[in-house]
Every structure is written in C-alpha cells, then in structure tokens.
Amino acid sequence: MIDRTTDPLEAIKIAMQREQEAFDFYNEHAKLFENEATREMFLYLAKEEAKHKAKLQEELDKNYLYEM
C-alpha cells in the first residue's frame, strides 16, 4: 500500500509492479475472447499499461529519486 509514509523510490517500485500486474491481466484476458474487437481492446489496454511502466522506469533511470 502506498501512503504518505511510503518512500518515493518504494512507491515507484510498487507502481511498476501494479502496472505489470495490469499488463498481465489484460494480456491474458485478450486470449479468452474470440471476438476480434474485444481481443484488440484488451491488447490495447495491455499496451497502455506497458507504456505506464516504461514511463515509471524512465523516472527511476533519471536517478533523482535516489537523492530523496
């Protein structure tokens, strides 16, 4: 759980894990549907989660969070 007492670096790591879990969820659910539009929707959502995780990784790579 992230709250006011959570270290900023730890908060980013938790957020990245949640993005990965959401990606996995959408990707797995895409396989469950025969309807192409439904599959595409889930794949789109998975792609968005991957972008979110990549953005969080970019922030980690800037190293400024380590200075906090």
FENLIN-V982386 format. One record per residue. N is the residue number from 1. RES is the residue in one small letter. PHI is phi in whole degrees, -180 to 180 (none if undefined). Layout:
n=N res=RES phi=PHI
n=N res=RES phi=PHI
This chain:
n=1 res=m phi=none
n=2 res=i phi=-103
n=3 res=d phi=-142
n=4 res=r phi=-63
n=5 res=t phi=-90
n=6 res=t phi=-73
n=7 res=d phi=-60
n=8 res=p phi=-56
n=9 res=l phi=-64
n=10 res=e phi=-65
n=11 res=a phi=-62
n=12 res=i phi=-64
n=13 res=k phi=-63
n=14 res=i phi=-64
n=15 res=a phi=-61
n=16 res=m phi=-63
n=17 res=q phi=-64
n=18 res=r phi=-65
n=19 res=e phi=-63
n=20 res=q phi=-64
n=21 res=e phi=-63
n=22 res=a phi=-66
n=23 res=f phi=-57
n=24 res=d phi=-60
n=25 res=f phi=-58
n=26 res=y phi=-66
n=27 res=n phi=-64
n=28 res=e phi=-67
n=29 res=h phi=-69
n=30 res=a phi=-60
n=31 res=k phi=-75
n=32 res=l phi=-86
n=33 res=f phi=-114
n=34 res=e phi=-83
n=35 res=n phi=-66
n=36 res=e phi=-60
n=37 res=a phi=-63
n=38 res=t phi=-68
n=39 res=r phi=-59
n=40 res=e phi=-62
n=41 res=m phi=-62
n=42 res=f phi=-65
n=43 res=l phi=-67
n=44 res=y phi=-62
n=45 res=l phi=-62
n=46 res=a phi=-61
n=47 res=k phi=-62
n=48 res=e phi=-63
n=49 res=e phi=-64
n=50 res=a phi=-63
n=51 res=k phi=-64
n=52 res=h phi=-61
n=53 res=k phi=-63
n=54 res=a phi=-63
n=55 res=k phi=-64
n=56 res=l phi=-63
n=57 res=q phi=-63
n=58 res=e phi=-58
n=59 res=e phi=-65
n=60 res=l phi=-63
n=61 res=d phi=-67
n=62 res=k phi=-70
n=63 res=n phi=68
n=64 res=y phi=-68
n=65 res=l phi=-67
n=66 res=y phi=-70
n=67 res=e phi=-83
n=68 res=m phi=-78
